[in-house]
Amino acid sequence: MPTTQPPYYITTPIYYVNDRPHVGSCYTTLLADCAARFMRAAGRPVFFLTGTDEHGQKVEKSAASRGLTPKALADENAAHFKTAFQFLHCSFDHFIRTTDAAHEAQVQEALRRLIKSGDVYLGTFEGWYDEGQEEYVTENQAREKNFKAFNGQPLVKAKEHNYYFRLSAFQKRLEEFFEKNPGFVRPEARRNEVLGRFKEGLQDVPVSRTSFTWGVPFPKEIEGADRHVTYVWIDALFNYITALDLLSVSPAPGGGDVAPRQRGQPPLASFWPAQVHAIGKEILWFHAVIWPALLMALNLPTPHCIYAHSFWIRDGKKMSKSLGNFIDLETIHAYCNAFSVDAWRWFMLTQGPIEATDADFSHPKFVEAYNADLANGIGNASSRVLNMIEKYFAGAVPDPQGNSNHAGHDWPALAQSSLASATSAMEHFDLAGALAAAMSLSKRVDAYIVATEPYRMAKDQAKMPEVGLVLYHCAEALRIAATLLACAMPAKMSDVLQRFGQEPPRPDGSFSRPLSELCKWGGLKPGTRVVKGEGLFPRADSDAPPPTPTPP
Ligand code: MSP
């Protein structure tokens, strides 16, 4: 496929290894996967990055409590994240770990440059510290939160001699940057939150720690820097550019286990700046303010968009370890086994907290969406159409004889607008909107069948050409819908496409031709053999209990 289209770089947060994957980490990674697959299908060169954040005191402490070295704990849990994301068919191009030698070397290089430019300096700091989040909060925030940390524990007053990043010096530049780039932080409500905090004035942020050792050491040659390790958040943010070898000092690219660039693929560095850093709302400040300031200090371009989604909650309550109501990997596995991985993906992608409000996970809601969109939706439409082609046309796609507009349905225009809306929504990271635009074609097929009643017409031999016309339109609309929906449900939509005699997407979501060509009306050749197959999404019984959590 020609790679003249602009590169698309999308990232997830890198997840802490003192925890196991759960619905939250899987959710953000699924969002990024869906966008990455769609962009690959559209023909854009894509780099999709996820990974693990492995340094810091929390990891050091968790490891010690289990009698492990921090690295051993990190190895164990990084593997869990990788396996969980692969199980959910996430097509990441690289899984970065902050303990990768290439990452560590580049973090040191960033520090060297920042110290040289004077943006990082040695100083003293005293303030309210959230031990769970490993971050300082301002006096105002501490008061607002009743001096409680994110996890409910008391905030502690801490004093440190540290290296600091001169964030205060970037206040004006950042304000101008926000003004000029209204789409930088999304959704809008999140942007307003950041703008509100600008008014409190920006304070310098510590970028080193001396209270523990599990971190990237400050470069040896820097005077007074021995015993200082890089603050976990600063180390972590740099992952977005170290994965592209942007700060590499060695001439040979050595980005961890990045697959070697194949011929025709753009160089890694050309993926910067990222189109989207997909994150959860609780880590917005680091991404929306500290990260662009660090990049400005390094004279590097800033990312296009920080997309901060909201939280999954469960049955109306925040999920927490103490309540024991986390949707853990065992629960995710149970749903995937009972309803398919793609049904889980569909629910996550269409019913999740992508916008500014939290989304409630409940079993009845899952079953309702599953039945409405999948079992009674595209699953049923595909089975009906395949059945009728088999029954009335011996399994060969009928010939519409050049007619594309029928019974008030201008099919080429419908297909075109579905592609255009899905593409534009995806470019704005409106995944639910993009998927709704694609699904609308399948809904049209239902309405068209109801309006034209091909099964009734088929009783009259003279009407068979019209039955053929209707079924061609239905099959072609479903082919296009499945092509557009493959980014959300890669396995099931591959199955639909194959039943209609079409080539499925490649494992990374790309096709041999871009969506703009594939989704043109008329791509389905009359005479193509179709296969009826088993039911795609068997109906779910809404009275049945939720599936029992099962170990992976
Ligand atoms: N390591 C930092 C991120 C560094 S990025 C440079 C971190 N890690 S984390 O393991 O705590 O992951 C946080 C992310 O997990 C959130 O930003 C969000 O993407 C996801 N989620 C965690 N809980 C969630 C929900 N309940 N709902 C949705 N997503 C949430 O913070």
Residues whose N, C-alpha, C, O or C-beta is under 5 A from the ligand:
A	BS01	MSP	P13 I14 Y15 Y16 G24 S25 Y27 T28 D53 A236 L237 I279 G280 I283 S310 F311 W312
